[in-house]
Amino acid sequence: MNKPVSPEEALIFVMVMASAVDNSMAEKELVRIGQLIDILPVFDNFDKDRLIEVSQRCATLLSGPEGLDIVLETIRDALPEWLHETAYALAVEIVAVDLMVRPEEVRLLQLLRDRFGLDKLACAALERSASARYRRM
């Protein structure tokens, strides 16, 4: 039987998926995942030494049959409803890091929005704020 996923692990799964959806995990994205785990209060009880283990677990699930659906269900089941927007915001944050949103990243965000039943306007606001944060001169 599979070990249950904690809410913190589920949030990390979201970020790993957002990084890996375009078939490459860019250094910028990996660095940002680590930074977010360091600074966000939602990760206060997470042991950062487990980050690689949790990331690998996500990758293993994704590589299996129906991996994407299984990971999306695992995330939804592990997260209380009040963290669904947080999960979406974290995915947007990782997608926005490289200043280039690819079609597969847009599709993942749509899947997350639909799976969590999130309001389209709330999602648009999260996307817009990430875009504003990553602008360059």
Salt bridges, closest charged atoms under 4 A:
GLU9 OE2 - ARG50 NH2 2.40
ASP22 OD2 - ARG102 NH1 3.62
ASP38 OD2 - LYS48 NZ 2.96
GLU53 OE2 - ARG50 NH2 3.33
ASP69 OD1 - ARG115 NH2 3.35
GLU73 OE1 - ARG76 NH2 2.75
GLU73 OE2 - ARG115 NH1 2.42
ASP77 OD1 - ARG76 NH2 3.76
GLU93 OE2 - ARG32 NH2 2.95
GLU93 OE1 - ARG133 NH2 2.37
ASP98 OD2 - ARG102 NH1 2.93
GLU105 OE1 - ARG102 NH1 3.94
ASP114 OD1 - ARG113 NE 3.85
